[in-house]
């Protein structure tokens, strides 16, 4: 049958006072679409940094030395990736 609107529609993201949040997503992720990461980043550009893995798969930390370097630098030194950061598919 036809379903109505969701009972709990998401609200616009509000992150007024937070450190930069690292977002990492595969461009071709079958479980969490890349568009979701873009949408989060567009809603909170001052509080998020997006790193795109230009390949497929779910979970990007172990995809390449490039993705590990972005995550490790962020977690260990608080280094925030530049806008438009990405890692090539391997």
N, C-alpha and C positions, 0 to 999 in steps of 0.2 A: 504494500500500500504506500500511499504518499505520506511522508512524515512532515510535521510542522517545523517551525523554527526550533533551534536547540533550547532546552530548558535553562541552560546556563551559558549564554553567549559570552565570548571573551571580551574583556574591556581593553581599551587602549593602554598600552604599557606606559607606566609612569615610574621613572627611576630618578627622582630629583637629587638625592644625596647618596651616591654610591661610587665606589671605585670603578674603573673601567672593567667591564665584563668581557672576557674573551669568548667569541663565538667562532667555532670551527665547523665547517660542513662540506661534505662532498657535493660537487655540482650535480652528480647523478646518484644521489642517495635514495635507495628504494624504500627506506623506512621513514625518514624525516626529510621531506622535500627541501631543496635548496631555497625555494621561495619562502619557506617559513623563516629561515635564518635571515634572509634579506628583509623580510617584513619586520622582524625584531630590531634589526640594525637601523632601519629607516625610522622606527618609532622612537629610538633612543640613541641617536648618532653621537651625542656627547658622552654617553656612558657605555658604549659598546665598540669593540673592534672585531671586524670580521675577517677571518682567513679562509680562503676558498681552496679546497683541494680539487684540482681540475679533472679528477677521475670519478670512478664509481665506487660504491661501497658504503657501508654504515660504520661510523666511527673512523676518525681520521688520524688520531694520535700515532698509531703504529703504521700508517700507510707509507711513510717515507722519512728520511733524515730531515727533510725540509719541515714537515708537519711537526715532528718531534722537537725540532729546534725552536719553532715559534712557541709551542706550548711550554717547553722547558724554560726558555728565556722569560716568558710571562710569569710562570710560577716561581722561579728562583730569583729573578732580579726585578720583577715588576715591569719589564720592558713591554710596552704596548706596540703591537704591529702598526705599521703605517696604513693609511686608508688604501684599499685596493690590493692588499697583500694576498698572494696566492702561491700555491705550490703545484708544480706540474704533475700530471698523472705518471705513475711508474708501473 
